[in-house]
Each structure stands twice: as structure tokens, then as C-alpha cells.
Amino acid sequence: MTATIWWIRRDLRLKDNIALHTALAEATAVYPLFILDPALWQSDYVGSKRLAFLLDGLRALDHDLRQRGSRLLLRHGRPETVLPQLLAETGAARVVAEVDYSRYAKTRDGRLAAQTPLQLVGSPAIRPPGDVLKKDGTPYTVFTPFSRVWKALPLPHQRDLLPAPSHIPTPTNIASEPIPTDPVLPASVPFVAGETEAQRRLVRFLQVGVNGYANKRDVMGESGTSGLSPYLRFGMVSGRETAVSALEIIAERIALNPAARAGADTWLNELIWRDFYIHILHHFSHVSRGSFRPQWDAIQWRNDPAEFAAWCAGETGYPVVDAAMRQLNNTGWMHNRA
């Protein structure tokens, strides 16, 4: 038996999943694994609503896996400890995972590559970093020329999307820890986690929402966005599939429905913005902890605790700021124009 561990990180889906496809390609057994890493689980950057959405997403993924003869393996601990242990338990020959570009992820994966048979594939971006560069081989730092080159490259197509596998062979002899039941996603959060809901939202947006997207997306009081950002963040839908959907509308409705074409054009541009910032994070990792340009780190801020608390609570007295912060506190999501 040739076994592979599919290490799930930011790709909680079965459709168009390059890491899963790679894991299945040369293995007779695949172990889907999610590691609750305390470095992330206990991070000040991760709120309870985000954690609850992630846990619900893991439950949804486990359900989808069980329908295909598989199941999710969950382990608590540092990946540097968990992966060698599971490799020994399963006899797996390799670990396959999707590339991640955060500073923490790159440092972690560099250490793991030295001690485990780790294979990184795919990308959370539609076009991985390195695909869109200046003529001199350096990365773009301005969006407009980046987007021009992005659009000039061969565009993703429906035929590129990988179908969800009908069967995933996972032996039942390896123990899994239970998915935590706390925190719980509050009823105020208007997002149901999981790939099924991500696909439902994508279809609904393509059928209805895209028609007014070009005009409504900037209006904070309207439900004019796709509502897919949490699903893209955790890979419950692939960025490539969203881009293919936009491009199909642009091609098919150019004459039939100008509003849909304009909406799809605008939405594609927003997806390219997402790629742009993924590329920035990869090429300039310091932006996660400081200013893009070092001279801006010298700006003197007031750092008034009372003002900061008022801002966090949505009590600054500026209506649009307060509305945005209260939306964030209640739902875990904020309109990007806010």
C-alpha cells in the first residue's frame, strides 16, 4: 500500500483541489489531516467567530469526506510534532499540502521540508506568485500594470477545474481527535460554513447578484457583494473557479446582458486584487507586521487607549465608522469599502 497524507490548511474543499488531486494520483490510501496548531489557534489575530466558522467548515468537510468513503483526521499540536507521528502511524510516503504564503507558513514549511517528505503544490491565488512579474523578473508593487499582465496571460478555463473525487480511500485504523465544539458560531453571523454553501452562494451570485455588482458593490448599505470572502479565505471554493465563472459571463453575455458583463468584469478585477495582495505577501513578507515602505514605520501615532476602545466598540461618533465596527463585532465580517 502506498499512503499519502493530505495536509489540509486553507483548502477545505473537494472540488478543484490540486493538493487532493496530487495526493490521490499515486496513492492507494489517502489520510485527510487538519492540524489545530496552537500558534494559530491561540493567536491574538484570530477571533472566536473566525475559529467557530473554521470548526463548522471542518465538520462540513468531514461530512463530505464520509460520503466518499473517507473521513477527516484531526490532531492538536505543532505540525513539526504531529506530522512525523502520523507518518509513523500510517506508513505514508509523503505529505501533500497547498502552498501558503504567510510569513509564519513559509517559516514552518521550510522547517518541515527538512524533516518530512513534504510536497507543496497549487496556490490559494488564481495565478501563483512568480507567474506575474515585470520584464526584469521583479514583482509588481502597483496594481494596474499587474492586472494588465495578469489578463494578458492564458486565462483559466472550465476544463482546468478538477472535479471532486467520487471516492477517497482512507483506512479506518488511525485515530482522530474530535472537532472542538467551542467556540460556537453565533446566530448573528450570516455565513454557513462549508463547500456546499460556498457553491450555493457562487451560483446565486452568478444568477442574480452579478447583474448589479458593478454599481452596488461600493454601497455599504446594500447587499451588493458576492459574500464569498470567508469561503475564499478558507478555500471552501477555489479562486480559480470564481475567475472561470466571471470569465464565462464576460464571454457569453457581452451582447445579451451588458449589466452582467459589467458586473463580471468588475468582479474579476476584485479577484485580481486578491491575487495582487497574495503576491505582495509572498514577495514582501514584512507587510504582515509593518508598513510596506520602511519610512512609514516612523509615523508617530497617538495610541490613546480610550480612543482605541471607542473605535473597537463602534462608539467614535462617526456614523460610517461606528456602523462598520458594529457590523464587524456582530457578524465577523465588514464591507470592504468600510
C-alpha positions in Angstrom: 0.0 0.0 0.0 1.3 3.5 -0.9 -0.2 6.0 1.5 -0.2 9.8 1.4 -1.2 12.4 4.0 -3.3 15.2 2.6 -2.5 18.1 5.0 -5.4 20.5 4.8 -4.7 24.1 5.6 -6.6 26.7 3.6 -8.3 24.3 1.2 -11.4 23.0 2.9 -13.0 21.6 -0.3 -13.0 18.6 -2.6 -13.7 20.4 -5.9 -10.8 21.9 -7.8 -8.3 20.9 -5.1 -4.8 20.4 -6.6 -3.4 19.1 -3.3 -6.1 16.4 -3.0 -5.8 15.6 -6.7 -2.0 15.2 -6.2 -2.4 13.1 -3.1 -4.8 10.7 -4.9 -2.7 10.4 -8.1 -0.1 8.0 -6.8 -1.6 6.6 -3.6 -3.7 3.6 -2.7 -4.6 5.3 0.7 -5.1 9.0 1.5 -5.3 10.4 5.0 -7.0 13.8 5.1 -5.5 15.7 8.0 -6.2 19.0 9.7 -3.8 20.2 12.5 -5.1 22.6 15.1 -1.8 24.4 15.6 -1.7 26.3 18.9 0.4 29.0 17.2 -2.7 29.9 15.1 -5.4 28.6 17.4 -4.3 30.8 20.3 -3.2 33.7 18.2 -4.4 37.3 19.0 -5.0 37.7 15.3 -7.8 35.0 15.3 -11.2 35.9 16.8 -13.8 33.5 18.2 -16.1 33.9 15.2 -13.4 33.0 12.7 -12.5 30.0 14.8 -16.1 28.9 15.0 -16.5 29.3 11.2 -13.4 27.2 10.7 -14.7 24.4 13.1 -18.0 24.4 11.3 -16.1 24.1 8.0 -14.2 21.1 9.3 -17.4 19.4 10.3 -18.8 20.1 6.8 -15.7 18.7 5.2 -15.8 15.6 7.4 -19.4 15.0 6.2 -18.4 15.4 2.6 -15.4 13.0 3.0 -17.5 10.4 4.7 -19.9 10.4 1.7 -16.8 9.3 -0.3 -15.5 6.5 1.9 -13.1 8.8 3.8 -13.1 10.9 7.0 -11.2 13.8 8.5 -8.3 13.2 10.8 -7.9 16.0 13.4 -4.9 16.4 15.6 -3.9 19.1 18.1 -0.2 20.2 18.2 2.6 21.7 16.3 3.0 20.4 12.8 6.6 19.6 13.5 5.4 17.1 16.1 2.2 15.9 14.6 3.4 15.1 11.0 6.3 12.8 12.0 4.0 11.0 14.4 1.3 10.4 11.7 3.8 9.4 9.1 5.0 6.7 11.5 1.4 5.6 12.3 0.3 5.4 8.7 3.5 4.4 6.9 2.8 7.2 4.5 5.5 8.0 2.0 4.7 11.7 1.7 2.7 14.7 2.9 1.0 16.8 0.2 -0.3 20.3 1.0 -1.3 23.5 -0.7 1.3 26.3 -0.7 0.7 29.1 1.9 2.4 32.5 1.7 2.2 34.0 5.1 5.5 34.6 7.0 4.6 32.0 9.6 3.6 29.4 7.0 6.8 29.8 4.9 9.0 29.5 8.0 7.0 26.5 9.3 7.1 24.8 5.9 10.8 25.4 5.5 11.5 23.6 8.8 9.1 20.7 7.9 10.6 20.2 4.4 13.9 19.5 6.1 12.5 16.8 8.3 9.5 15.3 6.4 8.7 14.3 2.8 6.6 17.5 2.3 5.4 18.3 -1.2 3.8 21.7 -1.7 1.5 22.2 -4.7 -1.1 24.6 -6.0 -1.8 28.0 -4.6 -4.6 30.0 -2.9 -4.1 32.5 -5.7 -5.5 32.1 -9.2 -2.1 32.9 -10.6 0.7 31.8 -8.2 3.4 34.3 -7.2 6.1 34.2 -9.9 3.6 34.0 -12.7 3.0 37.7 -12.9 6.3 39.6 -13.0 7.9 42.6 -14.7 10.1 42.1 -17.7 13.1 42.3 -15.5 11.8 39.5 -13.3 10.9 41.6 -10.3 7.5 41.7 -8.7 4.9 44.4 -9.2 4.1 46.8 -6.4 1.4 48.7 -8.3 -1.9 47.1 -9.2 -2.8 48.5 -12.7 0.3 47.1 -14.5 0.0 43.9 -12.5 -3.6 43.4 -13.7 -2.7 44.1 -17.3 -0.1 41.4 -17.3 -2.4 39.1 -15.3 -5.1 39.4 -18.0 -2.6 39.0 -20.9 -1.6 35.6 -19.7 -3.6 32.4 -20.8 -6.9 32.6 -18.9 -8.2 29.8 -16.7 -11.0 27.7 -18.3 -13.7 25.4 -17.2 -11.7 22.4 -18.5 -8.9 23.4 -16.0 -11.1 22.8 -13.0 -10.7 19.5 -11.2 -13.9 17.6 -10.3 -14.5 16.4 -6.7 -13.4 12.8 -6.4 -16.2 10.2 -6.1 -14.1 8.1 -3.7 -11.2 8.7 -1.4 -9.7 5.6 0.1 -8.9 6.2 3.7 -8.2 3.2 6.1 -10.2 3.3 9.4 -7.4 2.2 11.7 -6.0 5.6 12.5 -7.5 7.5 15.4 -8.8 11.1 15.2 -9.4 13.6 17.9 -12.9 15.1 18.0 -13.6 18.5 16.4 -13.9 21.0 19.2 -17.5 22.2 20.0 -16.3 25.6 21.3 -16.4 28.3 20.2 -19.9 28.2 18.6 -20.8 30.4 15.6 -23.4 33.0 16.8 -26.7 33.3 15.1 -25.7 36.9 14.2 -23.1 35.6 11.7 -24.8 35.3 8.3 -22.4 32.7 6.9 -22.9 28.9 6.9 -19.5 27.2 6.7 -18.7 24.5 4.1 -18.2 23.8 0.4 -21.9 23.2 -0.2 -22.8 26.7 1.0 -19.9 28.2 -0.9 -21.2 26.6 -4.1 -24.7 27.8 -3.4 -23.6 31.3 -2.9 -21.5 31.3 -6.0 -24.4 30.0 -8.1 -26.8 32.6 -6.6 -24.3 35.4 -7.2 -23.8 34.4 -10.8 -27.5 34.1 -11.4 -28.6 37.3 -9.7 -26.0 39.3 -7.8 -23.6 39.8 -10.7 -26.1 41.9 -12.6 -25.9 44.8 -10.2 -22.4 44.2 -8.9 -20.7 47.0 -10.8 -22.9 49.6 -9.2 -23.9 48.1 -5.9 -20.6 46.7 -4.6 -19.4 50.1 -3.3 -22.7 50.9 -1.5 -22.2 49.8 2.1 -25.9 49.7 2.9 -26.7 47.3 0.0 -26.1 43.6 -0.2 -24.2 44.1 -3.3 -21.1 41.9 -2.9 -20.7 38.2 -3.6 -20.4 37.3 0.1 -17.7 34.8 -0.8 -14.8 36.2 1.1 -14.9 33.9 4.1 -15.2 30.9 1.8 -12.2 32.1 -0.3 -10.2 32.7 2.9 -10.6 29.0 4.0 -10.6 27.6 0.5 -14.2 26.3 0.6 -14.3 27.5 -3.0 -11.3 27.8 -5.2 -10.2 31.2 -6.5 -9.7 29.6 -9.9 -13.3 28.5 -10.1 -14.5 32.1 -9.2 -12.3 33.5 -12.0 -13.6 30.9 -14.5 -17.2 31.8 -13.6 -16.5 35.5 -14.2 -14.8 34.9 -17.5 -17.6 32.8 -18.7 -20.1 35.5 -18.1 -17.9 38.1 -19.8 -17.6 35.8 -22.9 -21.3 34.7 -23.0 -23.2 37.8 -22.1 -21.3 40.5 -23.8 -24.2 41.2 -26.1 -27.1 39.6 -24.2 -26.7 41.3 -20.8 -24.4 44.3 -20.6 -25.1 44.7 -16.8 -24.0 41.1 -16.2 -20.9 41.6 -18.3 -20.0 44.8 -16.4 -20.6 43.1 -13.1 -18.4 40.1 -14.1 -15.7 42.4 -15.4 -15.7 44.3 -12.1 -15.8 41.2 -10.0 -12.9 39.7 -11.9 -10.9 42.8 -11.2 -11.6 42.3 -7.5 -10.4 38.7 -7.7 -7.2 40.0 -9.4 -6.8 42.5 -6.4 -6.9 39.4 -4.2 -4.2 37.8 -6.2 -2.2 41.0 -6.1 -2.1 41.1 -2.3 -1.3 37.4 -2.1 1.7 38.2 -4.4 2.7 41.2 -2.2 2.6 39.0 0.9 4.8 36.4 -0.8 7.4 38.8 -2.2 7.3 41.3 0.8 6.6 39.3 3.9 7.3 42.2 6.2 4.0 43.8 5.3 2.2 41.4 7.7 4.0 43.1 10.6 4.8 46.6 9.4 4.5 49.3 6.7 5.1 48.4 3.1 7.7 51.2 2.9 10.1 51.2 6.0 10.0 55.0 6.3 6.3 54.8 7.2 7.1 52.9 10.3 8.4 56.1 11.7 4.9 57.7 11.8 4.1 58.7 15.4 0.6 57.5 16.4 -1.3 58.8 19.5 -2.1 55.3 20.7 -4.8 56.6 23.1 -6.4 53.6 24.8 -9.7 55.3 25.3 -9.9 56.2 21.6 -8.9 52.7 20.6 -11.6 51.2 22.8 -14.2 53.5 21.4 -13.2 52.6 17.8 -13.3 48.9 18.7 -16.8 49.2 20.1 -18.1 51.4 17.3 -18.6 54.4 19.5 -16.4 57.1 17.8 -19.3 59.4 16.9 -18.6 58.9 13.2 -21.6 57.1 11.8 -20.0 55.2 9.0 -17.1 54.1 11.2 -19.3 53.0 14.0 -21.7 51.1 11.7 -18.8 49.3 10.2 -17.3 48.3 13.5 -20.6 47.2 14.9 -21.1 45.1 11.8 -17.7 43.5 12.3 -18.4 42.8 16.0 -21.9 41.3 15.3 -21.1 39.3 12.2 -17.4 38.8 12.0 -17.5 40.5 8.5 -17.1 44.1 7.3 -17.8 45.6 3.9 -14.5 46.2 2.1 -15.4 49.9 1.4 -15.7 50.5 5.2 
